[in-house]
């Protein structure tokens, strides 16, 4: 089988696929850049959560905006990793021993996307937000889960390709 870099086809997030044979390194750079955006989105949610809940309306508005951005970035992450010709498809071909870990990551995608949708719906008035400190704790817990998800994703990529995408540039 040819090396990954010689047979890679990368998806275009939010659009159609393009062939980028021989450009695996550039694709991984794109994945790494997107990981940085996702990390920044989680940090923005953390920052919003850290503001005083006593200013209820401002707090809700800021948390809503940060969660909406995170939800958008997380959906791009799902498309980039799970899409046809995406990273997880190649990991499955390149390193079948990691199939269980990839399945766990994709299962988490569904859970975390649904949780983000639920939080946003509640903030939009489709359900009770309830007690703000309790709501803040729920969102904080999800942010920790997303951080650990990113770490496990970086581990899978390293195990498959011996490439470190864990940090930012």
OpenMM code with the backbone's topology and positions (N, CA, C; nanometers):
from openmm import Vec3, app, unit

residues = "UNK UNK UNK UNK UNK UNK UNK UNK UNK UNK UNK UNK UNK UNK UNK UNK UNK UNK UNK UNK UNK UNK UNK UNK UNK UNK UNK UNK UNK UNK UNK UNK UNK UNK UNK UNK UNK UNK UNK UNK UNK UNK UNK UNK UNK UNK UNK UNK UNK UNK UNK UNK UNK UNK UNK UNK UNK UNK UNK UNK UNK UNK UNK UNK UNK UNK UNK UNK UNK UNK UNK UNK UNK UNK UNK UNK UNK UNK UNK UNK UNK UNK UNK UNK UNK UNK UNK UNK UNK UNK UNK UNK UNK UNK UNK UNK UNK UNK UNK UNK UNK UNK UNK UNK UNK UNK UNK UNK UNK UNK UNK UNK UNK UNK UNK UNK UNK UNK UNK UNK UNK UNK UNK UNK UNK UNK UNK UNK UNK UNK UNK UNK UNK UNK UNK UNK UNK UNK UNK UNK UNK UNK UNK UNK UNK UNK UNK UNK UNK UNK UNK UNK UNK UNK UNK UNK UNK UNK UNK UNK UNK UNK UNK UNK UNK UNK UNK UNK UNK".split()
positions = [
    Vec3(0.0847, -0.1181, 0.0000),
    Vec3(0.0000, 0.0000, 0.0000),
    Vec3(0.0887, 0.1238, 0.0000),
    Vec3(0.0568, 0.2249, -0.0828),
    Vec3(0.1402, 0.3454, -0.0845),
    Vec3(0.1295, 0.4196, 0.0480),
    Vec3(0.2309, 0.5014, 0.0813),
    Vec3(0.2232, 0.5779, 0.2052),
    Vec3(0.1023, 0.6704, 0.2025),
    Vec3(0.0550, 0.7043, 0.3219),
    Vec3(-0.0645, 0.7871, 0.3356),
    Vec3(-0.0547, 0.9139, 0.2512),
    Vec3(0.0584, 0.9805, 0.2566),
    Vec3(0.0721, 1.1076, 0.1849),
    Vec3(0.0526, 1.0926, 0.0349),
    Vec3(0.0746, 0.9731, -0.0190),
    Vec3(0.0624, 0.9538, -0.1629),
    Vec3(-0.0790, 0.9176, -0.2062),
    Vec3(-0.1687, 0.8870, -0.1098),
    Vec3(-0.3025, 0.8435, -0.1488),
    Vec3(-0.4136, 0.9212, -0.0794),
    Vec3(-0.3805, 1.0299, -0.0177),
    Vec3(-0.4771, 1.1047, 0.0631),
    Vec3(-0.5766, 1.1811, -0.0222),
    Vec3(-0.7032, 1.1761, 0.0145),
    Vec3(-0.8078, 1.2584, -0.0455),
    Vec3(-0.8778, 1.3295, 0.0682),
    Vec3(-0.8692, 1.4584, 0.0728),
    Vec3(-0.9238, 1.5336, 0.1854),
    Vec3(-1.0592, 1.5945, 0.1523),
    Vec3(-1.1521, 1.5907, 0.2480),
    Vec3(-1.2818, 1.6535, 0.2273),
    Vec3(-1.2721, 1.8043, 0.2463),
    Vec3(-1.3640, 1.8756, 0.1869),
    Vec3(-1.3771, 2.0183, 0.2096),
    Vec3(-1.4935, 2.0359, 0.3059),
    Vec3(-1.4683, 2.0966, 0.4199),
    Vec3(-1.5719, 2.1145, 0.5202),
    Vec3(-1.6820, 2.2031, 0.4640),
    Vec3(-1.8055, 2.1549, 0.4758),
    Vec3(-1.9206, 2.2333, 0.4334),
    Vec3(-1.9389, 2.2397, 0.2833),
    Vec3(-1.8705, 2.1598, 0.2070),
    Vec3(-1.8834, 2.1660, 0.0620),
    Vec3(-1.8575, 2.0312, -0.0010),
    Vec3(-1.8088, 2.0340, -0.1200),
    Vec3(-1.7808, 1.9096, -0.1912),
    Vec3(-1.6375, 1.8668, -0.1655),
    Vec3(-1.6091, 1.7432, -0.2007),
    Vec3(-1.4750, 1.6908, -0.1802),
    Vec3(-1.3822, 1.7300, -0.2941),
    Vec3(-1.2569, 1.7470, -0.2598),
    Vec3(-1.1558, 1.7701, -0.3620),
    Vec3(-1.0425, 1.6720, -0.3392),
    Vec3(-0.9810, 1.6278, -0.4460),
    Vec3(-0.8664, 1.5381, -0.4319),
    Vec3(-0.7423, 1.6202, -0.4052),
    Vec3(-0.6692, 1.5784, -0.3071),
    Vec3(-0.5472, 1.6474, -0.2694),
    Vec3(-0.4392, 1.5415, -0.2503),
    Vec3(-0.4241, 1.4561, -0.3513),
    Vec3(-0.3278, 1.3482, -0.3410),
    Vec3(-0.1894, 1.4047, -0.3163),
    Vec3(-0.1175, 1.3350, -0.2325),
    Vec3(0.0185, 1.3768, -0.2034),
    Vec3(0.0274, 1.4973, -0.1129),
    Vec3(-0.0838, 1.5400, -0.0539),
    Vec3(-0.0829, 1.6605, 0.0268),
    Vec3(-0.1317, 1.6330, 0.1685),
    Vec3(-0.0973, 1.5176, 0.2208),
    Vec3(-0.1409, 1.4794, 0.3540),
    Vec3(-0.0878, 1.5747, 0.4605),
    Vec3(0.0356, 1.6177, 0.4461),
    Vec3(0.0937, 1.7108, 0.5442),
    Vec3(0.0132, 1.8402, 0.5500),
    Vec3(-0.0289, 1.8894, 0.4342),
    Vec3(-0.1104, 2.0115, 0.4323),
    Vec3(-0.2466, 1.9869, 0.4972),
    Vec3(-0.3026, 1.8684, 0.4729),
    Vec3(-0.4305, 1.8350, 0.5348),
    Vec3(-0.4155, 1.8296, 0.6870),
    Vec3(-0.3080, 1.7681, 0.7360),
    Vec3(-0.2867, 1.7631, 0.8802),
    Vec3(-0.2665, 1.9033, 0.9386),
    Vec3(-0.2038, 1.9905, 0.8620),
    Vec3(-0.1907, 2.1305, 0.9067),
    Vec3(-0.3284, 2.1928, 0.9224),
    Vec3(-0.4164, 2.1628, 0.8276),
    Vec3(-0.5536, 2.2132, 0.8341),
    Vec3(-0.6264, 2.1566, 0.9564),
    Vec3(-0.6067, 2.0279, 0.9824),
    Vec3(-0.6659, 1.9656, 1.1011),
    Vec3(-0.6118, 2.0330, 1.2266),
    Vec3(-0.4818, 2.0558, 1.2302),
    Vec3(-0.4214, 2.1198, 1.3464),
    Vec3(-0.4743, 2.2622, 1.3648),
    Vec3(-0.4876, 2.3361, 1.2562),
    Vec3(-0.5410, 2.4721, 1.2656),
    Vec3(-0.6850, 2.4693, 1.3166),
    Vec3(-0.7611, 2.3751, 1.2669),
    Vec3(-0.8997, 2.3646, 1.3136),
    Vec3(-0.9045, 2.3256, 1.4612),
    Vec3(-0.8137, 2.2393, 1.5035),
    Vec3(-0.8072, 2.2025, 1.6455),
    Vec3(-0.7810, 2.3255, 1.7311),
    Vec3(-0.6985, 2.4162, 1.6816),
    Vec3(-0.6722, 2.5403, 1.7539),
    Vec3(-0.7985, 2.6246, 1.7647),
    Vec3(-0.8750, 2.6311, 1.6555),
    Vec3(-1.0016, 2.7051, 1.6582),
    Vec3(-1.0976, 2.6436, 1.7592),
    Vec3(-1.1042, 2.5116, 1.7599),
    Vec3(-1.1924, 2.4423, 1.8528),
    Vec3(-1.1485, 2.4692, 1.9975),
    Vec3(-1.0180, 2.4647, 2.0222),
    Vec3(-0.9659, 2.4956, 2.1554),
    Vec3(-1.0021, 2.6388, 2.1950),
    Vec3(-0.9891, 2.7320, 2.1008),
    Vec3(-1.0237, 2.8714, 2.1289),
    Vec3(-1.1725, 2.8873, 2.1579),
    Vec3(-1.2563, 2.8101, 2.0890),
    Vec3(-1.4007, 2.8159, 2.1135),
    Vec3(-1.4351, 2.7639, 2.2522),
    Vec3(-1.3693, 2.6565, 2.2939),
    Vec3(-1.3905, 2.6049, 2.4295),
    Vec3(-1.3447, 2.7088, 2.5317),
    Vec3(-1.2312, 2.7737, 2.5061),
    Vec3(-1.1813, 2.8769, 2.5972),
    Vec3(-1.2781, 2.9949, 2.6052),
    Vec3(-1.3405, 3.0304, 2.4920),
    Vec3(-1.4380, 3.1402, 2.4928),
    Vec3(-1.5595, 3.1043, 2.5779),
    Vec3(-1.6016, 2.9790, 2.5718),
    Vec3(-1.7124, 2.9352, 2.6574),
    Vec3(-1.6689, 2.9426, 2.8033),
    Vec3(-1.5493, 2.8938, 2.8332),
    Vec3(-1.4984, 2.9015, 2.9703),
    Vec3(-1.4946, 3.0460, 3.0201),
    Vec3(-1.4492, 3.1374, 2.9357),
    Vec3(-1.4450, 3.2786, 2.9727),
    Vec3(-1.5851, 3.3329, 3.0001),
    Vec3(-1.6805, 3.2961, 2.9147),
    Vec3(-1.8187, 3.3406, 2.9343),
    Vec3(-1.8747, 3.2851, 3.0648),
    Vec3(-1.8451, 3.1604, 3.0932),
    Vec3(-1.8944, 3.0976, 3.2157),
    Vec3(-1.8362, 3.1629, 3.3406),
    Vec3(-1.7169, 3.2200, 3.3280),
    Vec3(-1.6482, 3.2793, 3.4427),
    Vec3(-1.7043, 3.4158, 3.4815),
    Vec3(-1.7868, 3.4741, 3.3962),
    Vec3(-1.8444, 3.6050, 3.4306),
    Vec3(-1.9532, 3.5854, 3.5368),
    Vec3(-1.9834, 3.6892, 3.6130),
    Vec3(-2.0799, 3.6756, 3.7230),
    Vec3(-2.2214, 3.6422, 3.6744),
    Vec3(-2.2794, 3.5367, 3.7330),
    Vec3(-2.4164, 3.4985, 3.6967),
    Vec3(-2.5183, 3.5971, 3.7526),
    Vec3(-2.4752, 3.6823, 3.8443),
    Vec3(-2.5656, 3.7825, 3.9003),
    Vec3(-2.6157, 3.8789, 3.7924),
    Vec3(-2.5393, 3.8941, 3.6868),
    Vec3(-2.5816, 3.9763, 3.5723),
    Vec3(-2.6463, 3.8829, 3.4705),
    Vec3(-2.7566, 3.8235, 3.5078),
    Vec3(-2.8233, 3.7135, 3.4388),
    Vec3(-2.8338, 3.7338, 3.2878),
    Vec3(-2.8927, 3.8443, 3.2450),
    Vec3(-2.9155, 3.8646, 3.1012),
    Vec3(-2.7848, 3.8731, 3.0234),
    Vec3(-2.6883, 3.9475, 3.0766),
    Vec3(-2.5585, 3.9582, 3.0092),
    Vec3(-2.4865, 3.8237, 3.0082),
    Vec3(-2.4959, 3.7521, 3.1196),
    Vec3(-2.4315, 3.6219, 3.1291),
    Vec3(-2.4911, 3.5259, 3.0273),
    Vec3(-2.6226, 3.5199, 3.0215),
    Vec3(-2.6906, 3.4307, 2.9273),
    Vec3(-2.6549, 3.4652, 2.7832),
    Vec3(-2.6513, 3.5946, 2.7523),
    Vec3(-2.6183, 3.6374, 2.6163),
    Vec3(-2.4754, 3.5972, 2.5788),
    Vec3(-2.3837, 3.6190, 2.6698),
    Vec3(-2.2437, 3.5869, 2.6418),
    Vec3(-2.2218, 3.4355, 2.6289),
    Vec3(-2.2842, 3.3585, 2.7180),
    Vec3(-2.2715, 3.2131, 2.7121),
    Vec3(-2.3359, 3.1612, 2.5839),
    Vec3(-2.4499, 3.2166, 2.5468),
    Vec3(-2.5183, 3.1736, 2.4239),
    Vec3(-2.4284, 3.1970, 2.3019),
    Vec3(-2.3699, 3.3152, 2.2922),
    Vec3(-2.2845, 3.3472, 2.1772),
    Vec3(-2.1639, 3.2528, 2.1709),
    Vec3(-2.1027, 3.2271, 2.2855),
    Vec3(-1.9856, 3.1392, 2.2877),
    Vec3(-2.0238, 2.9957, 2.2528),
    Vec3(-2.1363, 2.9479, 2.3040),
    Vec3(-2.1801, 2.8117, 2.2722),
    Vec3(-2.2187, 2.7983, 2.1249),
    Vec3(-2.2778, 2.9025, 2.0685),
    Vec3(-2.3147, 2.8976, 1.9262),
    Vec3(-2.1895, 2.8851, 1.8390),
    Vec3(-2.0860, 2.9594, 1.8722),
    Vec3(-1.9603, 2.9499, 1.7975),
    Vec3(-1.8972, 2.8123, 1.8153),
    Vec3(-1.8980, 2.7620, 1.9367),
    Vec3(-1.8432, 2.6294, 1.9628),
    Vec3(-1.9204, 2.5224, 1.8860),
    Vec3(-2.0513, 2.5327, 1.8844),
    Vec3(-2.1333, 2.4359, 1.8122),
    Vec3(-2.0977, 2.4347, 1.6640),
    Vec3(-2.0804, 2.5529, 1.6070),
    Vec3(-2.0411, 2.5645, 1.4661),
    Vec3(-1.9051, 2.4989, 1.4429),
    Vec3(-1.8078, 2.5314, 1.5272),
    Vec3(-1.6732, 2.4755, 1.5120),
    Vec3(-1.6727, 2.3242, 1.5338),
    Vec3(-1.7558, 2.2768, 1.6266),
    Vec3(-1.7606, 2.1332, 1.6522),
    Vec3(-1.8201, 2.0589, 1.5323),
    Vec3(-1.9196, 2.1167, 1.4684),
    Vec3(-1.9772, 2.0528, 1.3487),
    Vec3(-1.8744, 2.0489, 1.2353),
    Vec3(-1.7935, 2.1520, 1.2225),
    Vec3(-1.6854, 2.1495, 1.1243),
    Vec3(-1.5844, 2.0394, 1.1584),
    Vec3(-1.5567, 2.0239, 1.2862),
    Vec3(-1.4663, 1.9184, 1.3312),
    Vec3(-1.5213, 1.7815, 1.2909),
    Vec3(-1.6498, 1.7616, 1.3108),
    Vec3(-1.7117, 1.6339, 1.2739),
    Vec3(-1.6984, 1.6109, 1.1233),
    Vec3(-1.7272, 1.7128, 1.0439),
    Vec3(-1.7172, 1.6987, 0.8979),
    Vec3(-1.5734, 1.6697, 0.8545),
    Vec3(-1.4795, 1.7343, 0.9180),
    Vec3(-1.3389, 1.7179, 0.8826),
    Vec3(-1.2872, 1.5782, 0.9167),
    Vec3(-1.3335, 1.5247, 1.0286),
    Vec3(-1.2823, 1.3953, 1.0716),
    Vec3(-1.3650, 1.2772, 1.0216),
    Vec3(-1.4970, 1.2931, 1.0155),
    Vec3(-1.5851, 1.1819, 0.9799),
    Vec3(-1.6289, 1.1820, 0.8343),
    Vec3(-1.6128, 1.2922, 0.7646),
    Vec3(-1.6602, 1.3024, 0.6270),
    Vec3(-1.5949, 1.2009, 0.5352),
    Vec3(-1.6582, 1.1803, 0.4214),
    Vec3(-1.6032, 1.0872, 0.3221),
    Vec3(-1.4608, 1.1298, 0.2876),
    Vec3(-1.3693, 1.0348, 0.2962),
    Vec3(-1.2292, 1.0654, 0.2701),
    Vec3(-1.1626, 1.1367, 0.3855),
    Vec3(-1.2323, 1.1474, 0.4983),
    Vec3(-1.1800, 1.2201, 0.6132),
    Vec3(-1.0768, 1.1425, 0.6924),
    Vec3(-1.0303, 1.2049, 0.7944),
    Vec3(-0.9220, 1.1522, 0.8755),
    Vec3(-0.9543, 1.0158, 0.9341),
    Vec3(-1.0724, 0.9991, 0.9916),
    Vec3(-1.1036, 0.8721, 1.0574),
    Vec3(-1.1168, 0.7584, 0.9566),
    Vec3(-1.1638, 0.7883, 0.8379),
    Vec3(-1.1705, 0.6856, 0.7336),
    Vec3(-1.0301, 0.6356, 0.7013),
    Vec3(-0.9372, 0.7279, 0.6897),
    Vec3(-0.8003, 0.6884, 0.6586),
    Vec3(-0.7355, 0.6159, 0.7752),
    Vec3(-0.7636, 0.6600, 0.8971),
    Vec3(-0.7095, 0.5902, 1.0136),
    Vec3(-0.7565, 0.4446, 1.0113),
    Vec3(-0.8829, 0.4227, 0.9771),
    Vec3(-0.9366, 0.2868, 0.9708),
    Vec3(-0.8629, 0.1995, 0.8705),
    Vec3(-0.8220, 0.2590, 0.7573),
    Vec3(-0.7458, 0.1838, 0.6559),
    Vec3(-0.6003, 0.1678, 0.6958),
    Vec3(-0.5428, 0.2735, 0.7492),
    Vec3(-0.4002, 0.2764, 0.7799),
    Vec3(-0.3666, 0.1991, 0.9070),
    Vec3(-0.4520, 0.2129, 1.0078),
    Vec3(-0.4238, 0.1518, 1.1384),
    Vec3(-0.5516, 0.0888, 1.1936),
    Vec3(-0.5928, -0.0239, 1.1363),
    Vec3(-0.7183, -0.0874, 1.1791),
    Vec3(-0.7236, -0.1171, 1.3289),
    Vec3(-0.6107, -0.1287, 1.3932),
    Vec3(-0.6083, -0.1548, 1.5371),
    Vec3(-0.6717, -0.0401, 1.6165),
    Vec3(-0.6854, 0.0761, 1.5523),
    Vec3(-0.7421, 0.1944, 1.6193),
    Vec3(-0.8916, 0.2112, 1.5931),
    Vec3(-0.9524, 0.1157, 1.5263),
    Vec3(-1.0941, 0.1263, 1.4906),
    Vec3(-1.1825, 0.1490, 1.6126),
    Vec3(-1.1551, 0.0802, 1.7217),
    Vec3(-1.2344, 0.0978, 1.8437),
    Vec3(-1.2228, 0.2385, 1.8988),
    Vec3(-1.1014, 0.2934, 1.8967),
    Vec3(-1.0825, 0.4303, 1.9457),
    Vec3(-1.1522, 0.5310, 1.8549),
    Vec3(-1.1462, 0.5078, 1.7237),
    Vec3(-1.2149, 0.5967, 1.6293),
    Vec3(-1.3657, 0.5880, 1.6510),
    Vec3(-1.4160, 0.4672, 1.6723),
    Vec3(-1.5600, 0.4515, 1.6973),
    Vec3(-1.6009, 0.5290, 1.8222),
    Vec3(-1.5178, 0.5228, 1.9253),
    Vec3(-1.5485, 0.5980, 2.0474),
    Vec3(-1.5538, 0.7482, 2.0183),
    Vec3(-1.4580, 0.7967, 1.9419),
    Vec3(-1.4558, 0.9393, 1.9072),
    Vec3(-1.5797, 0.9786, 1.8270),
    Vec3(-1.6178, 0.8963, 1.7306),
    Vec3(-1.7362, 0.9298, 1.6499),
    Vec3(-1.8632, 0.9196, 1.7335),
    Vec3(-1.8704, 0.8230, 1.8241),
    Vec3(-1.9857, 0.8160, 1.9155),
    Vec3(-1.9939, 0.9426, 2.0009),
    Vec3(-1.8789, 0.9879, 2.0478),
    Vec3(-1.8755, 1.1106, 2.1275),
    Vec3(-1.9217, 1.2307, 2.0458),
    Vec3(-1.8888, 1.2331, 1.9182),
    Vec3(-1.9344, 1.3439, 1.8331),
    Vec3(-2.0855, 1.3590, 1.8430),
    Vec3(-2.1566, 1.2479, 1.8270),
    Vec3(-2.3023, 1.2533, 1.8331),
    Vec3(-2.3522, 1.3011, 1.9680),
    Vec3(-2.2932, 1.2489, 2.0738),
    Vec3(-2.3353, 1.2878, 2.2089),
    Vec3(-2.3092, 1.4358, 2.2359),
    Vec3(-2.1893, 1.4814, 2.2019),
    Vec3(-2.1528, 1.6196, 2.2323),
    Vec3(-2.2290, 1.7187, 2.1442),
    Vec3(-2.2501, 1.6842, 2.0175),
    Vec3(-2.3286, 1.7725, 1.9297),
    Vec3(-2.4715, 1.7841, 1.9811),
    Vec3(-2.5298, 1.6727, 2.0234),
    Vec3(-2.6669, 1.6758, 2.0774),
    Vec3(-2.6726, 1.7573, 2.2062),
    Vec3(-2.5705, 1.7445, 2.2895),
    Vec3(-2.5686, 1.8212, 2.4142),
    Vec3(-2.5568, 1.9714, 2.3851),
    Vec3(-2.4706, 2.0070, 2.2907),
    Vec3(-2.4599, 2.1483, 2.2520),
    Vec3(-2.5931, 2.1997, 2.1987),
    Vec3(-2.6595, 2.1205, 2.1134),
    Vec3(-2.7908, 2.1598, 2.0606),
    Vec3(-2.8907, 2.1814, 2.1734),
    Vec3(-2.8895, 2.0920, 2.2702),
    Vec3(-2.9817, 2.1014, 2.3831),
    Vec3(-2.9559, 2.2275, 2.4658),
    Vec3(-2.8294, 2.2552, 2.4911),
    Vec3(-2.7953, 2.3762, 2.5668),
    Vec3(-2.8399, 2.5013, 2.4924),
    Vec3(-2.8127, 2.5050, 2.3627),
    Vec3(-2.8529, 2.6219, 2.2831),
    Vec3(-3.0047, 2.6351, 2.2775),
    Vec3(-3.0759, 2.5245, 2.2649),
    Vec3(-3.2222, 2.5294, 2.2624),
    Vec3(-3.2755, 2.5851, 2.3939),
    Vec3(-3.2164, 2.5434, 2.5034),
    Vec3(-3.2599, 2.5960, 2.6329),
    Vec3(-3.2327, 2.7456, 2.6434),
    Vec3(-3.1194, 2.7882, 2.5936),
    Vec3(-3.0881, 2.9311, 2.5961),
    Vec3(-3.1781, 3.0104, 2.5018),
    Vec3(-3.2278, 2.9451, 2.3986),
    Vec3(-3.3199, 3.0091, 2.3045),
    Vec3(-3.4636, 3.0091, 2.3553),
    Vec3(-3.4862, 2.9514, 2.4723),
    Vec3(-3.6196, 2.9519, 2.5308),
    Vec3(-3.7009, 2.8272, 2.5029),
    Vec3(-3.6390, 2.7248, 2.4427),
    Vec3(-3.7114, 2.6014, 2.4122),
    Vec3(-3.7135, 2.5051, 2.5302),
    Vec3(-3.6638, 2.5474, 2.6402),
    Vec3(-3.6618, 2.4655, 2.7611),
    Vec3(-3.6077, 2.5493, 2.8749),
    Vec3(-3.6203, 2.5008, 2.9956),
    Vec3(-3.5737, 2.5808, 3.1096),
    Vec3(-3.4221, 2.5792, 3.1243),
    Vec3(-3.3661, 2.6957, 3.1463),
    Vec3(-3.2249, 2.7051, 3.1809),
    Vec3(-3.2107, 2.6685, 3.3283),
    Vec3(-3.3091, 2.7108, 3.4053),
    Vec3(-3.3088, 2.6786, 3.5476),
    Vec3(-3.2102, 2.7626, 3.6249),
    Vec3(-3.1628, 2.7049, 3.7304),
    Vec3(-3.0674, 2.7683, 3.8195),
    Vec3(-2.9360, 2.7910, 3.7443),
    Vec3(-2.8905, 2.9161, 3.7381),
    Vec3(-2.7706, 2.9463, 3.6591),
    Vec3(-2.6445, 2.8763, 3.7087),
    Vec3(-2.6185, 2.8695, 3.8385),
    Vec3(-2.4986, 2.7954, 3.8804),
    Vec3(-2.5035, 2.6468, 3.8395),
    Vec3(-2.6207, 2.5871, 3.8413),
    Vec3(-2.6338, 2.4479, 3.7985),
    Vec3(-2.6130, 2.4358, 3.6478),
    Vec3(-2.6700, 2.5284, 3.5726),
    Vec3(-2.6512, 2.5304, 3.4275),
    Vec3(-2.5035, 2.5503, 3.3949),
    Vec3(-2.4384, 2.6423, 3.4662),
    Vec3(-2.2956, 2.6677, 3.4440),
    Vec3(-2.2150, 2.5410, 3.4702),
    Vec3(-2.2476, 2.4676, 3.5747),
    Vec3(-2.1764, 2.3435, 3.6052),
    Vec3(-2.1960, 2.2412, 3.4933),
    Vec3(-2.3161, 2.2331, 3.4385),
    Vec3(-2.3427, 2.1403, 3.3274),
    Vec3(-2.2565, 2.1740, 3.2061),
    Vec3(-2.2488, 2.3033, 3.1746),
    Vec3(-2.1690, 2.3458, 3.0588),
    Vec3(-2.0205, 2.3245, 3.0873),
    Vec3(-1.9774, 2.3529, 3.2081),
    Vec3(-1.8375, 2.3328, 3.2453),
    Vec3(-1.7982, 2.1858, 3.2312),
    Vec3(-1.8863, 2.0975, 3.2721),
    Vec3(-1.8605, 1.9536, 3.2587),
    Vec3(-1.8444, 1.9156, 3.1116),
    Vec3(-1.9316, 1.9686, 3.0262),
    Vec3(-1.9205, 1.9403, 2.8829),
    Vec3(-1.7884, 1.9932, 2.8273),
    Vec3(-1.7436, 2.1114, 2.8709),
    Vec3(-1.6168, 2.1652, 2.8212),
    Vec3(-1.5021, 2.0707, 2.8576),
    Vec3(-1.5040, 2.0159, 2.9785),
    Vec3(-1.4006, 1.9196, 3.0173),
    Vec3(-1.4042, 1.7952, 2.9304),
    Vec3(-1.5242, 1.7491, 2.8973),
    Vec3(-1.5371, 1.6328, 2.8096),
    Vec3(-1.4805, 1.6630, 2.6708),
    Vec3(-1.5049, 1.7840, 2.6204),
    Vec3(-1.4530, 1.8214, 2.4891),
    Vec3(-1.3001, 1.8313, 2.4901),
    Vec3(-1.2437, 1.8817, 2.5978),
    Vec3(-1.0976, 1.8887, 2.6089),
    Vec3(-1.0392, 1.7477, 2.6042),
    Vec3(-1.0978, 1.6569, 2.6790),
    Vec3(-1.0474, 1.5193, 2.6790),
    Vec3(-1.0682, 1.4519, 2.5433),
    Vec3(-1.1779, 1.4859, 2.4747),
    Vec3(-1.2029, 1.4343, 2.3401),
    Vec3(-1.0905, 1.4784, 2.2448),
    Vec3(-1.0531, 1.6056, 2.2516),
    Vec3(-0.9435, 1.6561, 2.1677),
    Vec3(-0.8144, 1.5809, 2.1970),
    Vec3(-0.7883, 1.5546, 2.3251),
    Vec3(-0.6665, 1.4836, 2.3629),
    Vec3(-0.6668, 1.3423, 2.3060),
    Vec3(-0.7802, 1.2732, 2.3168),
    Vec3(-0.7881, 1.1368, 2.2625),
    Vec3(-0.7730, 1.1381, 2.1103),
    Vec3(-0.8288, 1.2388, 2.0448),
    Vec3(-0.8135, 1.2506, 1.8993),
    Vec3(-0.6681, 1.2687, 1.8594),
    Vec3(-0.5964, 1.3519, 1.9332),
    Vec3(-0.4536, 1.3715, 1.9046),
    Vec3(-0.3761, 1.2420, 1.9261),
    Vec3(-0.4142, 1.1665, 2.0285),
    Vec3(-0.3477, 1.0387, 2.0537),
    Vec3(-0.3694, 0.9416, 1.9375),
    Vec3(-0.4917, 0.9357, 1.8852),
    Vec3(-0.5219, 0.8459, 1.7733),
    Vec3(-0.4398, 0.8833, 1.6508),
    Vec3(-0.4336, 1.0122, 1.6200),
    Vec3(-0.3560, 1.0560, 1.5036),
    Vec3(-0.2090, 1.0215, 1.5225),
    Vec3(-0.1571, 1.0410, 1.6418),
    Vec3(-0.0171, 1.0083, 1.6649),
    Vec3(0.0065, 0.8581, 1.6506),
    Vec3(-0.0831, 0.7778, 1.7075),
    Vec3(-0.0667, 0.6328, 1.6980),
    Vec3(-0.0761, 0.5849, 1.5533),
    Vec3(-0.1585, 0.6495, 1.4725),
    Vec3(-0.1758, 0.6069, 1.3331),
    Vec3(-0.0614, 0.6544, 1.2435),
    Vec3(-0.0152, 0.7764, 1.2635),
    Vec3(0.0786, 0.8374, 1.1677),
    Vec3(0.2092, 0.8847, 1.2296),
    Vec3(0.2216, 0.8778, 1.3620),
    Vec3(0.3373, 0.9326, 1.4332),
    Vec3(0.3558, 1.0804, 1.4007),
    Vec3(0.2424, 1.1522, 1.4045),
    Vec3(0.2395, 1.2963, 1.3810),
    Vec3(0.1715, 1.3600, 1.5010),
    Vec3(0.2346, 1.4620, 1.5575),
    Vec3(0.1788, 1.5319, 1.6723),
    Vec3(0.0947, 1.6498, 1.6253),
    Vec3(-0.0372, 1.6407, 1.6444),
    Vec3(-0.1245, 1.7534, 1.6113),
    Vec3(-0.1831, 1.8137, 1.7376),
    Vec3(-0.1276, 1.7755, 1.8522),
    Vec3(-0.1850, 1.8130, 1.9808),
    Vec3(-0.1790, 1.9592, 2.0136),
    Vec3(-0.0760, 2.0274, 1.9748),
    Vec3(-0.0621, 2.1671, 2.0124),
    Vec3(-0.1105, 2.2610, 1.9058),
    Vec3(-0.0840, 2.3863, 1.9270),
    Vec3(-0.1187, 2.4855, 1.8261),
    Vec3(0.0095, 2.5474, 1.7751),
    Vec3(-0.0059, 2.6187, 1.6645),
    Vec3(0.1137, 2.6791, 1.6054),
    Vec3(0.1469, 2.8086, 1.6729),
] * unit.nanometer
topology = app.Topology()
chain = topology.addChain("A")
for resn in residues:
    res = topology.addResidue(resn, chain)
    for name in ("N", "CA", "C"):
        topology.addAtom(name, app.Element.getBySymbol(name[0]), res)
